Amino acid sequence: MLTKNIDLSNKRILVTGAAGFIGANLVMELVKRYPGCKVLGIDNVNNYYDVQIKEYRLDCIAEVVQDDDQFELVRGSIADRELIDRVFTEFRPEVVVNLAAQAGVRYSIENPDAYIESNIIGFYNILEACRHNPVEHFVYASSSSVYGANKKIPYSVEDKVDNPVSLYAATKKSNELLAHSYSKLYGIPSTGLRFFTVYGPAGRPDMAYFGFTNKLLKGETIKIFNFGNCKRDFTFVDDIVEGVISVMQVAPAENENGARYKVYNIGNNDPVNLLDFVDILQQELISAGVLPEDYDFEAHKELVPMQPGDVEVTYADVTALQEDFGFRPDTPLREGLRSFAKWYKEYYRI
Ligand SMILES: NC(=O)c1ccc[n+]([C@@H]2O[C@H](COP(=O)([O-])OP(=O)(O)OC[C@H]3O[C@@H](n4cnc5c(N)ncnc54)[C@H](O)[C@@H]3O)[C@@H](O)[C@H]2O)c1
Protein backbone atom coordinates (compact mmCIF):
# COMPACT_ATOMS: atom_id res chain seq x y z
CA MET A 1 0.00 0.00 0.00
CA LEU A 2 1.18 3.52 -0.70
CA THR A 3 1.41 6.00 2.13
CA LYS A 4 -0.95 8.98 2.05
CA ASN A 5 0.95 12.21 1.50
CA ILE A 6 -2.01 14.60 1.23
CA ASP A 7 -4.43 15.29 4.06
CA LEU A 8 -7.68 16.55 2.54
CA SER A 9 -9.03 17.90 5.86
CA ASN A 10 -8.32 21.58 5.24
CA LYS A 11 -7.50 21.63 1.58
CA ARG A 12 -8.70 23.92 -1.18
CA ILE A 13 -9.97 21.52 -3.81
CA LEU A 14 -11.00 22.40 -7.35
CA VAL A 15 -13.45 20.00 -9.00
CA THR A 16 -14.26 20.63 -12.65
CA GLY A 17 -17.49 19.09 -13.94
CA ALA A 18 -19.00 19.52 -10.44
CA ALA A 19 -22.60 19.45 -11.75
CA GLY A 20 -21.83 16.22 -13.58
CA PHE A 21 -22.69 12.73 -12.43
CA ILE A 22 -19.33 11.76 -10.91
CA GLY A 23 -18.36 15.34 -10.01
CA ALA A 24 -21.46 16.06 -7.91
CA ASN A 25 -21.14 12.74 -6.07
CA LEU A 26 -17.48 13.48 -5.39
CA VAL A 27 -18.21 16.99 -4.08
CA MET A 28 -20.93 15.66 -1.74
CA GLU A 29 -18.62 13.05 -0.28
CA LEU A 30 -15.73 15.50 0.11
CA VAL A 31 -17.77 18.08 2.02
CA LYS A 32 -19.34 15.39 4.21
CA ARG A 33 -16.06 13.67 5.02
CA TYR A 34 -13.82 16.74 5.31
CA PRO A 35 -15.84 19.58 6.85
CA GLY A 36 -12.74 21.82 6.87
CA CYS A 37 -12.04 21.56 3.14
CA LYS A 38 -13.15 24.17 0.64
CA VAL A 39 -14.41 22.96 -2.70
CA LEU A 40 -14.70 25.15 -5.75
CA GLY A 41 -16.62 23.61 -8.62
CA ILE A 42 -16.49 24.69 -12.25
CA ASP A 43 -19.14 23.57 -14.67
CA ASN A 44 -20.63 25.16 -17.76
CA VAL A 45 -23.84 23.19 -17.08
CA ASN A 46 -24.18 22.48 -20.80
CA ASN A 47 -27.21 20.85 -22.39
CA TYR A 48 -25.56 17.71 -23.75
CA TYR A 49 -28.20 15.99 -21.62
CA ASP A 50 -31.11 17.22 -19.47
CA VAL A 51 -29.83 20.30 -17.60
CA GLN A 52 -32.44 19.78 -14.86
CA ILE A 53 -30.57 16.71 -13.64
CA LYS A 54 -27.42 18.85 -13.31
CA GLU A 55 -29.38 21.49 -11.36
CA TYR A 56 -30.89 18.73 -9.19
CA ARG A 57 -27.38 17.44 -8.40
CA LEU A 58 -26.33 20.98 -7.44
CA ASP A 59 -29.35 21.15 -5.11
CA CYS A 60 -28.26 17.84 -3.57
CA ILE A 61 -24.80 19.34 -2.94
CA ALA A 62 -26.39 22.42 -1.33
CA GLU A 63 -28.28 20.11 1.05
CA VAL A 64 -25.14 18.42 2.38
CA VAL A 65 -22.90 21.49 2.54
CA GLN A 66 -22.37 22.38 6.20
CA ASP A 67 -21.53 26.07 5.78
CA ASP A 68 -21.69 28.43 2.81
CA ASP A 69 -17.92 28.66 2.58
CA GLN A 70 -17.57 24.97 1.92
CA PHE A 71 -18.71 24.90 -1.70
CA GLU A 72 -19.06 27.39 -4.49
CA LEU A 73 -19.81 26.83 -8.16
CA VAL A 74 -18.37 28.86 -10.99
CA ARG A 75 -20.59 28.51 -14.04
CA GLY A 76 -18.16 28.64 -16.92
CA SER A 77 -16.06 26.62 -19.30
CA ILE A 78 -12.63 25.14 -18.72
CA ALA A 79 -11.99 26.13 -22.35
CA ASP A 80 -12.12 29.78 -21.21
CA ARG A 81 -8.45 30.43 -20.49
CA GLU A 82 -8.98 33.77 -18.76
CA LEU A 83 -11.58 32.29 -16.42
CA ILE A 84 -9.38 29.33 -15.51
CA ASP A 85 -6.36 31.56 -14.85
CA ARG A 86 -8.49 33.82 -12.65
CA VAL A 87 -9.94 30.86 -10.71
CA PHE A 88 -6.46 29.50 -10.05
CA THR A 89 -4.94 32.81 -8.93
CA GLU A 90 -7.90 33.68 -6.70
CA PHE A 91 -8.81 30.27 -5.25
CA ARG A 92 -5.26 28.81 -5.26
CA PRO A 93 -6.35 25.16 -5.34
CA GLU A 94 -4.05 22.65 -3.67
CA VAL A 95 -5.70 19.61 -5.21
CA VAL A 96 -7.39 19.65 -8.62
CA VAL A 97 -9.77 16.99 -9.93
CA ASN A 98 -10.62 17.44 -13.60
CA LEU A 99 -13.85 15.67 -14.47
CA ALA A 100 -15.28 18.23 -16.91
CA ALA A 101 -15.33 16.76 -20.37
CA GLN A 102 -17.52 16.11 -23.31
CA ALA A 103 -18.43 12.51 -22.61
CA GLY A 104 -20.03 9.87 -24.80
CA VAL A 105 -18.72 7.81 -27.66
CA ARG A 106 -21.57 8.04 -30.15
CA TYR A 107 -22.04 11.82 -29.83
CA SER A 108 -18.42 12.36 -30.92
CA ILE A 109 -19.26 11.07 -34.37
CA GLU A 110 -21.66 14.00 -35.02
CA ASN A 111 -20.15 16.65 -32.71
CA PRO A 112 -16.35 16.48 -32.83
CA ASP A 113 -15.85 20.19 -31.96
CA ALA A 114 -17.26 19.75 -28.44
CA TYR A 115 -14.59 17.14 -27.69
CA ILE A 116 -11.68 19.25 -28.91
CA GLU A 117 -12.95 22.27 -27.00
CA SER A 118 -13.57 20.65 -23.60
CA ASN A 119 -11.29 17.62 -23.62
CA ILE A 120 -8.26 19.09 -25.39
CA ILE A 121 -8.32 22.91 -25.01
CA GLY A 122 -10.02 22.77 -21.60
CA PHE A 123 -7.66 20.09 -20.34
CA TYR A 124 -4.64 22.04 -21.62
CA ASN A 125 -5.89 25.19 -19.82
CA ILE A 126 -6.07 23.26 -16.55
CA LEU A 127 -2.56 21.90 -17.05
CA GLU A 128 -1.18 25.37 -17.83
CA ALA A 129 -2.91 26.76 -14.75
CA CYS A 130 -1.36 23.98 -12.63
CA ARG A 131 2.02 24.83 -14.14
CA HIS A 132 1.81 28.51 -13.16
CA ASN A 133 0.03 27.92 -9.81
CA PRO A 134 1.65 24.74 -8.46
CA VAL A 135 -0.71 22.16 -6.98
CA GLU A 136 -0.03 19.19 -4.72
CA HIS A 137 -1.91 16.77 -6.94
CA PHE A 138 -3.72 16.88 -10.26
CA VAL A 139 -6.21 14.03 -10.68
CA TYR A 140 -8.15 13.67 -13.93
CA ALA A 141 -10.71 11.41 -15.57
CA SER A 142 -9.52 9.23 -18.37
CA SER A 143 -11.63 6.37 -19.69
CA SER A 144 -11.70 2.65 -20.42
CA SER A 145 -12.30 3.72 -24.03
CA VAL A 146 -8.52 4.31 -24.40
CA TYR A 147 -8.19 0.51 -24.71
CA GLY A 148 -9.87 0.80 -28.13
CA ALA A 149 -10.28 -2.53 -29.82
CA ASN A 150 -7.65 -4.28 -27.66
CA LYS A 151 -8.26 -8.01 -27.62
CA LYS A 152 -6.43 -8.85 -24.41
CA ILE A 153 -8.67 -8.79 -21.37
CA PRO A 154 -8.84 -7.82 -18.62
CA TYR A 155 -7.51 -4.43 -19.69
CA SER A 156 -4.39 -3.55 -17.80
CA VAL A 157 -2.66 -0.17 -17.47
CA GLU A 158 0.45 -2.00 -18.74
CA ASP A 159 -1.25 -2.67 -22.11
CA LYS A 160 -0.54 -0.60 -25.21
CA VAL A 161 -3.30 1.92 -25.88
CA ASP A 162 -2.35 3.30 -29.29
CA ASN A 163 -5.50 2.34 -31.20
CA PRO A 164 -8.44 4.50 -30.09
CA VAL A 165 -11.63 3.79 -32.01
CA SER A 166 -13.47 7.05 -31.30
CA LEU A 167 -12.56 10.72 -31.06
CA TYR A 168 -13.65 10.63 -27.42
CA ALA A 169 -11.11 7.87 -26.73
CA ALA A 170 -8.42 9.78 -28.63
CA THR A 171 -8.99 12.88 -26.49
CA LYS A 172 -8.76 10.84 -23.27
CA LYS A 173 -5.53 9.18 -24.41
CA SER A 174 -4.23 12.66 -25.34
CA ASN A 175 -5.02 13.81 -21.78
CA GLU A 176 -2.76 11.10 -20.41
CA LEU A 177 0.04 12.06 -22.81
CA LEU A 178 -0.28 15.78 -22.03
CA ALA A 179 -0.35 15.04 -18.29
CA HIS A 180 2.80 12.95 -18.65
CA SER A 181 4.69 15.72 -20.40
CA TYR A 182 3.56 18.34 -17.86
CA SER A 183 4.47 16.04 -14.97
CA LYS A 184 7.93 15.54 -16.43
CA LEU A 185 8.57 19.14 -17.51
CA TYR A 186 7.03 21.07 -14.64
CA GLY A 187 6.90 18.54 -11.81
CA ILE A 188 3.08 18.47 -11.64
CA PRO A 189 2.13 15.28 -9.76
CA SER A 190 -0.66 13.77 -11.83
CA THR A 191 -2.90 10.71 -11.65
CA GLY A 192 -5.23 9.66 -14.46
CA LEU A 193 -8.19 7.40 -13.73
CA ARG A 194 -9.63 5.18 -16.42
CA PHE A 195 -13.26 4.79 -15.39
CA PHE A 196 -15.27 1.81 -16.61
CA THR A 197 -19.01 2.45 -17.33
CA VAL A 198 -20.22 4.25 -14.23
CA TYR A 199 -23.89 4.01 -13.18
CA GLY A 200 -26.07 5.03 -10.25
CA PRO A 201 -28.79 7.39 -8.98
CA ALA A 202 -28.99 10.74 -10.82
CA GLY A 203 -26.72 9.25 -13.45
CA ARG A 204 -26.33 10.28 -17.05
CA PRO A 205 -29.47 10.04 -19.19
CA ASP A 206 -27.30 9.46 -22.28
CA MET A 207 -26.08 6.13 -20.92
CA ALA A 208 -27.67 2.83 -21.89
CA TYR A 209 -29.20 1.81 -18.52
CA PHE A 210 -30.91 5.21 -18.17
CA GLY A 211 -32.11 5.28 -21.78
CA PHE A 212 -33.40 1.70 -21.46
CA THR A 213 -35.38 2.69 -18.37
CA ASN A 214 -36.96 5.68 -20.15
CA LYS A 215 -37.92 3.52 -23.11
CA LEU A 216 -39.28 0.57 -21.11
CA LEU A 217 -41.42 3.00 -19.15
CA LYS A 218 -42.84 4.51 -22.34
CA GLY A 219 -43.56 1.00 -23.66
CA GLU A 220 -40.95 1.39 -26.40
CA THR A 221 -38.55 -1.32 -27.55
CA ILE A 222 -34.95 -1.21 -26.37
CA LYS A 223 -32.13 -2.01 -28.76
CA ILE A 224 -29.47 -4.26 -27.34
CA PHE A 225 -26.31 -3.88 -29.39
CA ASN A 226 -24.13 -6.68 -30.72
CA PHE A 227 -27.12 -8.98 -30.17
CA GLY A 228 -26.54 -8.75 -26.42
CA ASN A 229 -23.01 -10.15 -26.63
CA CYS A 230 -21.46 -7.05 -25.10
CA LYS A 231 -19.76 -7.30 -21.79
CA ARG A 232 -19.14 -4.29 -19.60
CA ASP A 233 -17.61 -3.65 -16.26
CA PHE A 234 -20.44 -1.65 -14.67
CA THR A 235 -19.09 0.39 -11.79
CA PHE A 236 -21.32 1.89 -9.14
CA VAL A 237 -20.76 5.61 -8.65
CA ASP A 238 -20.05 5.31 -4.89
CA ASP A 239 -17.17 2.96 -5.70
CA ILE A 240 -15.80 5.48 -8.20
CA VAL A 241 -16.00 8.28 -5.61
CA GLU A 242 -14.26 6.09 -3.03
CA GLY A 243 -11.53 5.37 -5.55
CA VAL A 244 -11.09 9.04 -6.51
CA ILE A 245 -10.87 10.12 -2.85
CA SER A 246 -8.30 7.40 -2.08
CA VAL A 247 -6.22 8.42 -5.08
CA MET A 248 -6.43 12.16 -4.30
CA GLN A 249 -4.54 11.56 -1.06
CA VAL A 250 -1.50 10.00 -2.71
CA ALA A 251 0.45 12.24 -5.08
CA PRO A 252 2.68 9.87 -7.07
CA ALA A 253 6.43 9.65 -6.53
CA GLU A 254 8.80 10.09 -9.49
CA ASN A 255 8.75 7.15 -11.88
CA GLU A 256 11.67 5.79 -13.93
CA ASN A 257 11.19 8.63 -16.47
CA GLY A 258 11.48 11.27 -13.77
CA ALA A 259 7.76 12.13 -13.96
CA ARG A 260 5.38 12.16 -11.01
CA TYR A 261 2.79 10.38 -13.13
CA LYS A 262 0.39 7.46 -12.63
CA VAL A 263 -2.63 5.99 -14.37
CA TYR A 264 -5.08 3.51 -12.81
CA ASN A 265 -8.12 1.56 -13.93
CA ILE A 266 -11.22 1.92 -11.76
CA GLY A 267 -13.72 -0.75 -12.69
CA ASN A 268 -15.58 -3.64 -11.15
CA ASN A 269 -13.32 -6.39 -12.50
CA ASP A 270 -16.49 -8.40 -13.05
CA PRO A 271 -17.85 -8.08 -16.60
CA VAL A 272 -21.57 -8.53 -17.03
CA ASN A 273 -23.31 -9.56 -20.23
CA LEU A 274 -25.59 -6.78 -21.48
CA LEU A 275 -28.58 -9.15 -21.62
CA ASP A 276 -28.10 -10.12 -17.97
CA PHE A 277 -27.66 -6.47 -17.11
CA VAL A 278 -30.99 -5.42 -18.65
CA ASP A 279 -32.70 -8.42 -17.09
CA ILE A 280 -31.58 -7.37 -13.59
CA LEU A 281 -32.45 -3.76 -14.44
CA GLN A 282 -36.04 -4.62 -15.39
CA GLN A 283 -36.45 -6.79 -12.27
CA GLU A 284 -35.30 -3.90 -10.08
CA LEU A 285 -37.51 -1.44 -11.99
CA ILE A 286 -40.46 -3.71 -11.25
CA SER A 287 -39.50 -4.05 -7.55
CA ALA A 288 -39.18 -0.27 -7.22
CA GLY A 289 -42.59 0.24 -8.82
CA VAL A 290 -41.25 2.01 -11.93
CA LEU A 291 -42.65 -0.78 -14.16
CA PRO A 292 -45.81 -2.80 -13.44
CA GLU A 293 -45.57 -6.33 -11.95
CA ASP A 294 -46.75 -7.95 -15.20
CA TYR A 295 -44.42 -6.00 -17.55
CA ASP A 296 -43.75 -8.01 -20.71
CA PHE A 297 -40.02 -7.45 -20.95
CA GLU A 298 -39.46 -9.97 -23.77
CA ALA A 299 -41.77 -7.97 -26.04
CA HIS A 300 -39.76 -4.79 -25.47
CA LYS A 301 -36.25 -5.86 -26.40
CA GLU A 302 -34.66 -6.07 -29.82
CA LEU A 303 -31.23 -7.55 -30.46
CA VAL A 304 -29.30 -5.47 -33.04
CA PRO A 305 -25.72 -5.33 -34.48
CA MET A 306 -22.79 -3.34 -33.07
CA GLN A 307 -22.60 0.50 -33.38
CA PRO A 308 -19.54 2.15 -34.94
CA GLY A 309 -16.95 3.05 -32.31
CA ASP A 310 -18.28 0.58 -29.74
CA VAL A 311 -16.19 -2.20 -28.27
CA GLU A 312 -17.42 -5.73 -27.43
CA VAL A 313 -15.87 -6.29 -24.03
CA THR A 314 -14.52 -3.84 -21.50
CA TYR A 315 -13.22 -5.27 -18.29
CA ALA A 316 -10.72 -3.78 -15.87
CA ASP A 317 -7.65 -5.24 -14.24
CA VAL A 318 -7.65 -3.36 -10.94
CA THR A 319 -4.60 -5.04 -9.38
CA ALA A 320 -2.65 -1.77 -9.20
CA LEU A 321 -5.53 0.07 -7.52
CA GLN A 322 -5.89 -2.70 -4.97
CA GLU A 323 -2.15 -2.96 -4.30
CA ASP A 324 -1.58 0.79 -3.97
CA PHE A 325 -4.79 1.78 -2.13
CA GLY A 326 -6.18 -1.48 -0.69
CA PHE A 327 -9.43 -0.71 -2.48
CA ARG A 328 -11.45 -2.20 -5.31
CA PRO A 329 -15.02 -1.50 -6.46
CA ASP A 330 -17.31 -4.20 -5.08
CA THR A 331 -20.93 -3.01 -5.08
CA PRO A 332 -23.04 -5.85 -6.49
CA LEU A 333 -24.83 -4.89 -9.71
CA ARG A 334 -28.26 -5.69 -8.31
CA GLU A 335 -27.69 -3.43 -5.31
CA GLY A 336 -26.47 -0.56 -7.50
CA LEU A 337 -29.36 -0.90 -9.94
CA ARG A 338 -31.77 -1.06 -7.00
CA SER A 339 -30.67 2.35 -5.80
CA PHE A 340 -30.88 3.71 -9.35
CA ALA A 341 -34.45 2.35 -9.71
CA LYS A 342 -35.51 3.86 -6.36
CA TRP A 343 -34.02 7.22 -7.27
CA TYR A 344 -35.69 7.12 -10.71
CA LYS A 345 -39.09 6.46 -9.16
CA GLU A 346 -38.76 9.37 -6.72
CA TYR A 347 -37.16 11.82 -9.14
CA TYR A 348 -39.74 11.32 -11.91
CA ARG A 349 -42.58 10.90 -9.37
CA ILE A 350 -43.82 7.66 -10.92
N1 LIG B 1 -19.69 7.99 -16.46
C1 LIG B 1 -18.89 7.12 -17.04
O1 LIG B 1 -19.26 5.96 -17.27
C2 LIG B 1 -17.49 7.52 -17.45
C3 LIG B 1 -16.65 6.53 -17.98
C4 LIG B 1 -15.36 6.89 -18.35
C5 LIG B 1 -14.91 8.18 -18.18
N2 LIG B 1 -15.75 9.12 -17.68
C6 LIG B 1 -15.24 10.50 -17.54
O2 LIG B 1 -15.48 10.94 -16.21
C7 LIG B 1 -15.72 12.33 -16.21
C8 LIG B 1 -17.05 12.64 -15.53
O3 LIG B 1 -18.05 11.91 -16.23
P1 LIG B 1 -19.59 12.00 -15.87
O4 LIG B 1 -20.18 10.68 -16.18
O5 LIG B 1 -19.76 12.62 -14.55
O6 LIG B 1 -20.07 13.00 -17.02
P2 LIG B 1 -21.05 14.26 -16.94
O7 LIG B 1 -21.29 14.66 -18.36
O8 LIG B 1 -22.21 13.97 -16.09
O9 LIG B 1 -20.15 15.34 -16.22
C9 LIG B 1 -19.28 16.22 -16.88
C10 LIG B 1 -19.64 17.62 -16.46
O10 LIG B 1 -18.70 18.50 -17.07
C11 LIG B 1 -19.39 19.63 -17.56
N3 LIG B 1 -18.61 20.15 -18.68
C12 LIG B 1 -18.46 19.63 -19.91
N4 LIG B 1 -17.65 20.40 -20.64
C13 LIG B 1 -17.28 21.44 -19.85
C14 LIG B 1 -16.46 22.56 -20.02
N5 LIG B 1 -15.86 22.81 -21.18
N6 LIG B 1 -16.27 23.40 -18.98
C15 LIG B 1 -16.89 23.19 -17.79
N7 LIG B 1 -17.70 22.14 -17.56
C16 LIG B 1 -17.89 21.28 -18.59
C17 LIG B 1 -20.75 19.16 -17.96
O11 LIG B 1 -21.73 20.20 -17.89
C18 LIG B 1 -21.04 18.04 -16.94
O12 LIG B 1 -21.80 18.55 -15.86
C19 LIG B 1 -15.66 12.78 -17.67
O13 LIG B 1 -14.36 13.27 -17.92
C20 LIG B 1 -15.92 11.50 -18.43
O14 LIG B 1 -15.33 11.56 -19.71
C21 LIG B 1 -17.03 8.83 -17.29
Ligand as a Chemical Component Dictionary entry (heavy atoms), coordinates in Angstrom:
data_LIG
# 
_chem_comp.id                   LIG 
_chem_comp.type                 NON-POLYMER 
_chem_comp.pdbx_formal_charge   0 
_chem_comp.three_letter_code    LIG 
# 
loop_
_chem_comp_atom.comp_id 
_chem_comp_atom.atom_id 
_chem_comp_atom.alt_atom_id 
_chem_comp_atom.type_symbol 
_chem_comp_atom.charge 
_chem_comp_atom.model_Cartn_x 
_chem_comp_atom.model_Cartn_y 
_chem_comp_atom.model_Cartn_z 
_chem_comp_atom.pdbx_ordinal 
LIG N1  N1  N 0  -19.686 7.992  -16.456 1  
LIG C1  C1  C 0  -18.888 7.122  -17.041 2  
LIG O1  O1  O 0  -19.258 5.960  -17.271 3  
LIG C2  C2  C 0  -17.493 7.524  -17.446 4  
LIG C3  C3  C 0  -16.648 6.530  -17.979 5  
LIG C4  C4  C 0  -15.361 6.887  -18.348 6  
LIG C5  C5  C 0  -14.912 8.180  -18.181 7  
LIG N2  N2  N 1  -15.753 9.123  -17.676 8  
LIG C6  C6  C 0  -15.241 10.499 -17.536 9  
LIG O2  O2  O 0  -15.483 10.944 -16.212 10 
LIG C7  C7  C 0  -15.724 12.332 -16.212 11 
LIG C8  C8  C 0  -17.045 12.637 -15.532 12 
LIG O3  O3  O 0  -18.053 11.915 -16.231 13 
LIG P1  P1  P 0  -19.592 12.001 -15.871 14 
LIG O4  O4  O 0  -20.177 10.683 -16.180 15 
LIG O5  O5  O -1 -19.757 12.617 -14.550 16 
LIG O6  O6  O 0  -20.074 12.997 -17.019 17 
LIG P2  P2  P 0  -21.047 14.264 -16.945 18 
LIG O7  O7  O 0  -21.289 14.656 -18.355 19 
LIG O8  O8  O 0  -22.213 13.965 -16.090 20 
LIG O9  O9  O 0  -20.147 15.336 -16.216 21 
LIG C9  C9  C 0  -19.283 16.218 -16.878 22 
LIG C10 C10 C 0  -19.644 17.620 -16.459 23 
LIG O10 O10 O 0  -18.703 18.497 -17.075 24 
LIG C11 C11 C 0  -19.395 19.628 -17.557 25 
LIG N3  N3  N 0  -18.607 20.152 -18.675 26 
LIG C12 C12 C 0  -18.456 19.626 -19.911 27 
LIG N4  N4  N 0  -17.653 20.404 -20.645 28 
LIG C13 C13 C 0  -17.275 21.437 -19.846 29 
LIG C14 C14 C 0  -16.458 22.560 -20.018 30 
LIG N5  N5  N 0  -15.859 22.814 -21.184 31 
LIG N6  N6  N 0  -16.273 23.403 -18.984 32 
LIG C15 C15 C 0  -16.891 23.187 -17.787 33 
LIG N7  N7  N 0  -17.701 22.141 -17.564 34 
LIG C16 C16 C 0  -17.886 21.275 -18.590 35 
LIG C17 C17 C 0  -20.754 19.155 -17.965 36 
LIG O11 O11 O 0  -21.729 20.200 -17.890 37 
LIG C18 C18 C 0  -21.037 18.041 -16.941 38 
LIG O12 O12 O 0  -21.797 18.553 -15.857 39 
LIG C19 C19 C 0  -15.661 12.776 -17.665 40 
LIG O13 O13 O 0  -14.364 13.268 -17.922 41 
LIG C20 C20 C 0  -15.917 11.501 -18.428 42 
LIG O14 O14 O 0  -15.329 11.561 -19.714 43 
LIG C21 C21 C 0  -17.029 8.827  -17.295 44 
# 
loop_
_chem_comp_bond.comp_id 
_chem_comp_bond.atom_id_1 
_chem_comp_bond.atom_id_2 
_chem_comp_bond.value_order 
_chem_comp_bond.pdbx_ordinal 
LIG N1  C1  SING 1  
LIG C1  O1  DOUB 2  
LIG C1  C2  SING 3  
LIG C2  C3  SING 4  
LIG C2  C21 DOUB 5  
LIG C3  C4  DOUB 6  
LIG C4  C5  SING 7  
LIG C5  N2  DOUB 8  
LIG N2  C6  SING 9  
LIG N2  C21 SING 10 
LIG C6  O2  SING 11 
LIG C6  C20 SING 12 
LIG O2  C7  SING 13 
LIG C7  C8  SING 14 
LIG C7  C19 SING 15 
LIG C8  O3  SING 16 
LIG O3  P1  SING 17 
LIG P1  O4  DOUB 18 
LIG P1  O5  SING 19 
LIG P1  O6  SING 20 
LIG O6  P2  SING 21 
LIG P2  O7  DOUB 22 
LIG P2  O8  SING 23 
LIG P2  O9  SING 24 
LIG O9  C9  SING 25 
LIG C9  C10 SING 26 
LIG C10 O10 SING 27 
LIG C10 C18 SING 28 
LIG O10 C11 SING 29 
LIG C11 N3  SING 30 
LIG C11 C17 SING 31 
LIG N3  C12 SING 32 
LIG N3  C16 SING 33 
LIG C12 N4  DOUB 34 
LIG N4  C13 SING 35 
LIG C13 C14 SING 36 
LIG C13 C16 DOUB 37 
LIG C14 N5  SING 38 
LIG C14 N6  DOUB 39 
LIG N6  C15 SING 40 
LIG C15 N7  DOUB 41 
LIG N7  C16 SING 42 
LIG C17 O11 SING 43 
LIG C17 C18 SING 44 
LIG C18 O12 SING 45 
LIG C19 O13 SING 46 
LIG C19 C20 SING 47 
LIG C20 O14 SING 48 
# 
